[in-house]
């Protein structure tokens, strides 16, 4: 039996923001580590996709929401801890001057 080729992006694929690439990479890595099947991932993502998003602008927001739901649902991350960290990042974003990197 020939093992499947490792997952790779097509050469024309790009991400609009660094966080999109990070969310993508984290999803692939968690799958490779056996935390969920690709079918489970596809089902989670499909529950968060908006059929009216013709431009794809909200695609990675749906991707992130699916990743959060799947990882909390499987107990890979505590939902309260995730909510707390998201609140910390939101506050850091609000207090960071324009053009400066956001840090916690």
QUIFENDA-V392840 format. One record per pair of residues at least 6 apart in sequence whose C-alpha atoms are under 6 Angstrom apart, sorted by the first residue. I is the first residue (numbers start at 1). GAP is how many residues later the second one is. Records with the same first field share a line. If there is no record, write none. Layout:
I = GAP + GAP
This chain:
44 = 22
45 = 18 + 21
48 = 14
49 = 13
71 = 6
72 = 6 + 7
92 = 12
93 = 9
96 = 6
